[in-house]
Amino acid sequence: MPVPAKSRVSPRLPLPVTIFLCILIVFSFVLAFSARWYMNSFGATGFDSIIFTLTSGIGGTSPDMLKLYLKELATALFLGISACVVLFWKPRRPLIIKKLQLFPFPAWLSCFFAVAGSAVLLLYSMYDTGFFLYVRDQLYPGSMYDREYVDPDSVEITFPEEKRNLVYIMLESMETTYLSEELGGASDVNLIPELYELARDNINFSHTDGVGGFHATNGASWTIAAMVSQTAGISLKTPSGNQNDYGQGGELFLPGVTTITNLLEDAGYHTTLMVGSDANFGGRKPYFMQHGLDQCYDIYTARRDGIIPKDYFVWWGMEDLHLFEYAKQELTEISQSDEPFAFTMLTVDTHHIGGYQCEYCRGEYEETYEQSIACSSRQVLEFVRWLQEQPFYENTTVIITGDHLSMDNGYFQSNVDNSYQRMVYHCILNSALESGNTKNREYCGVDLFPTTLAAMGCTIEGDRLGLGTNLFSNLPTLAERWGYEKFNSELSKASDYYIENFHNDPNA
């Protein structure tokens, strides 16, 4: 007598096992799709940047960025739940063809597919994001900080008798890659002719014979990390096990580090930071305020000061056309004081993905990102021309620099050859010093710390601060002395010196 089809259904797994495997499957899909989204959106920024993103909260993040991630998350949840249904749903009537049961799967096979599939997804996530390299660097600490770090408090820094002002313009994701190929870039046309001319006609420390820039490094591949690199001469490593919102809620942000803002505060400068988004995002405001900053401007103060309406919000807060107008207004007021000033500002329109198209964009390129890049270049030149017309300009050093390489991974995969060496843009206007050694240099963001002070006319004992070297001096940088690849690799490694001296509060 034939066996009824109903009895052919394999026995069910115990309910707790089924629940565990379903959670594992859904978690693996979420992790894999999150890793894919992160890498496609940001590129290979290093696992340190992922840790910082996870531990610094999402306050101030662009709503557009969150929407893109939520779409990816919804896809991951749908596929994960679907996989669970396929593996563990036991219909009353199984699918049997020629006496072979095709569905549902036997319990042992469902268990195998669940564990094996989850393992593949998890391994893919860890490999793609650089997790294994991160673990290696934690297991084999480096000694570079012990050997090479120069504490700014341990050397004599002498300011000129007449202190020079500083305007530090940090441009989101600005690279020399946007130059045309004939000028050393990777674009068919020169997307940043105004920035090119500023670098060509002023001081531009370059990796080539022409206009060039500096190397991106591990621990400086996202905005706050780049700020730390350029103002403190170190990479950014968050302490393990720290709470969310690093530097906020009572937690100190690198309390043992002396930054350029600390030095300028001690020298009697009025120091300010201006961003067009929420200044707390990524710990930017806490970092600067805890290291001597006098005043911070962002979208909330812009609303208060009438730059934008009370409920205004686009992109990450407000676009750069409002930021530059805000900067003009505040610089005019700040410059009326007898104190020397240091004004730092950060643009945002060239942020990934795709940049922001404001009313000044001309629509001359098919790629929206290229429109944002070209528009940013024009706006920077207009702002510089305004600065040059101001009474305070004669005694003001202006630094224009990118923060890090662009994270618009899709754009570069489509438009730039993988073999091209991308560099971050940098130039100095109205420097107190001249330099005859600006070409074919190997340098990084950490070198901007002492170089900025030197451009302001400061004399630095030993010409080194942090891990940085004064580019106006004849000393080789660590990237030149160690070789860039080795130097960059060392920045990724764990460091007991870093933890003991930078994360710990010396006043505690």
C-alpha positions, 0 to 999 in steps of 0.5 A, a space after each residue: 500500500 503506497 505511503 501517503 504523501 503527508 507522511 513523507 514530510 521530514 521531521 521539523 527542527 526543534 523550535 529554538 534551533 529554527 529560531 536561532 538559524 532564522 536570526 543568523 540568516 537574517 543577520 547575515 543578509 543584513 550585514 552583507 548588504 550593509 557591507 556592500 552598500 558601505 563599500 559601494 557608497 564610500 569605497 575602501 576607507 578602512 575598517 577604522 572608519 566603519 568603527 567610527 561610523 558605528 560608534 559616533 551615532 547618526 545625528 546630522 547624517 543627510 536624510 538622503 543617505 539614510 534613505 539609500 541605506 534603508 532601501 538596502 536594509 529593506 532588501 536584505 530583510 526581504 531576502 533573509 526572511 524569504 530564505 528562512 521561509 524556503 528553508 524551514 516552511 513545512 507545507 502540508 503537501 510536499 513537492 514530489 516528482 517521480 517519488 523524489 521529494 524536492 520540497 520541503 528540504 530535509 531538516 539536516 539539509 535546511 540546517 546545512 544551507 542555513 549555516 553554510 550560506 550565513 558563513 559565506 555572507 559573513 566572510 564576504 562582509 568581513 573580507 570586503 570591509 577589511 575586517 581581517 586586516 584590521 584584526 591583524 593590525 590589532 594583533 601586531 601593534 606598531 611602534 611608529 608613534 613611540 619612535 616618531 611622534 613629536 609632542 607639540 608641548 615638548 618643542 618651542 614654537 615661536 610666533 612672529 611679532 606681528 601674528 598673521 591671521 589664518 583662513 583654512 578652507 577645507 573642501 569636501 572630497 576635493 582631489 587633483 583627480 578632477 584635473 584633465 589628463 594633460 594636467 596630471 589628473 584623470 578627467 577628460 576635461 579640467 573640472 576645477 580650472 579655478 582651483 588649478 590656477 590658484 595652486 599653479 600661481 601660489 604654493 602647491 606642494 605636489 607629488 609631480 612636476 606640475 600641480 598635485 597634492 598629498 596622499 590619503 592615509 589610513 585613519 584620515 579617510 573621512 572628514 573628522 579623521 582628516 581634520 584630526 590628521 591635519 590639525 594634530 598630525 596623527 591618524 584617528 583611532 577611537 578607543 575600543 569599547 567606547 560609547 556612542 557619540 565619541 567626544 560627547 555626553 561627557 566623553 573627551 575626544 583625544 584629550 591627550 592631544 595638543 592640536 593647532 587650535 590649542 597652540 593658537 588659543 595659547 598664542 592669543 588667537 580667536 579661533 572659529 569653525 564653520 560648517 553647513 551641517 550639524 557641527 556635532 556630526 562625527 564629533 567635529 564640534 566636540 573635538 574642536 571645542 575641547 581643544 581650544 575653539 572659541 566659536 562654532 558655526 553650523 546650520 543652527 547658528 545660520 538659522 539663528 543669524 538669519 542666513 537661512 530660514 528657521 526651517 531650512 534644510 537641504 542636502 546635509 543642512 545648507 548648501 555652500 552658496 549660503 556657507 560662503 555668504 555666512 563666512 563673509 559676514 562672520 569674517 567681517 565681524 571677527 576681523 574688527 577685533 584686535 585679536 589675530 584670528 584663525 577661521 576654519 570652514 568646511 564645504 559640503 556640496 561635493 559630498 557623495 553620492 552625486 554631490 549637490 546641485 545648487 542654483 549656481 551649477 551650470 549643468 555643463 556636464 552629464 555627471 551630476 557629481 562633475 557639476 558639483 565639483 566644477 561649481 565648488 571650484 568657481 565658488 571657492 575662487 569667488 570667495 578667495 577674490 573677496 578675501 583678497 579685497 578685504 583689509 585683513 588679507 594682507 596679514 592673512 595666510 589662506 590654506 585651501 585643501 581637500 579633506 580626504 579622497 572622495 567616497 563616491 565610489 560609483 563615480 570613480 569606478 565608472 570614470 577613473 582607471 583603477 591604476 590612477 593614483 588619486 591625491 588630495 588637493 592642497 595649496 597655500 596663498 599669501 604665505 609668510 614663507 616661500 619654498 623652493 622644494 615644492 615638486 615631487 614631494 611625498 606627503 600626507 595630511 599629518 604634514 599640514 599641521 606644522 606646515 600651516 604654522 610655518 606658513 603663518 610665520 611660526 618657527 618650529 624647533 626641529 620642524 616636526 610636530 605630531 607625525 608631520 614635517 614642515 614642508 617648508 624645511 629641508 627635512 624629508 617627511 615620514 612618507 619620504 623617509 619610510 616610503 608611503 606604503 610602509 608609512 600608511 601601513 603603520 598608521 593602521 596598526 594598534 599603538 599602546 603609545 596612542 592609547 596611553 597618551 592620546 585617549 587618556 586625560 592628562 589632567 585626570 
